[in-house]
Amino acid sequence: DVKVTQSSRYLVKRTGEKVFLECVQDMDHENMFWYRQDPGLGLRLIYFSYDVKMKEKGDIPEGYSVSREKKERFSLILESASTNQTSMYLCASTPDSTYYGYTFGSGTRLTVV
Amino acid sequence: GEDVEQSLFLSVREGDSSVINCTYTDSSSTYLYWYKQEPGAGLQLLTYIFSNMDMKQDQRLTVLLNKKDKHLSLRIADTQTGDSAIYFCAERGSNTGKLIFGQGTTLQVKP
């Protein structure tokens, strides 16, 4: 089974802190994604990556950056955390084959206080 | 543009059938998907259907696709309390190749 592992299930950070959310997949997938999920707003795409060192902005990239130095790892960075970034963050990956859906990690619930 | 719409909430009694509906806008979508999200967890792929199919059945799950109306549904037979979750419909956008997700339908199963 493909595994997408997010390093933390729950995180509590202070306003202004730099926050790193890590995501690792073990099936050599080319494509990786970061979403945030908020009640009533569904899933919103923050950033995605088609290959190592490649990144593309999603629908809500403001306040976030990403890093993909190795194929299996995709990191989401909150440069200066704010309370409006309190959310559930979901990482996903997929190969280039068109029929595959995304495989999701278990999510990280981030609270910024 | 590409968009996917779902109703937000459905409540059924244990043992009844549940039908979750979804409409999408991209008539060139090749694959459509149903995901399940249990409380506090990530999304789990339940099933997918290729756009040249009308129906796909997998144990208690039946997916119906009406391509003319761009309507997708997920029927869960003999719904159990363990089926309580959020269900997301998604299409693979023909322009971008990315999955476009609906808002999710919360299914509440009452004993």
Interface residues (C-beta under 8 A of the other chain):
Chain A: V4 Q6 F33 G40 L41 G42 L43 L45 F48 L90 A92 T98 Y99 G101 Y102 T103 F104 G105 S106 G107 R109
Chain B: L8 T30 Y31 Y33 Y35 G40 A41 G42 L43 Q44 L45 Y48 F50 F88 A90 R92 G97 K98 L99 F101 G102 Q103 G104
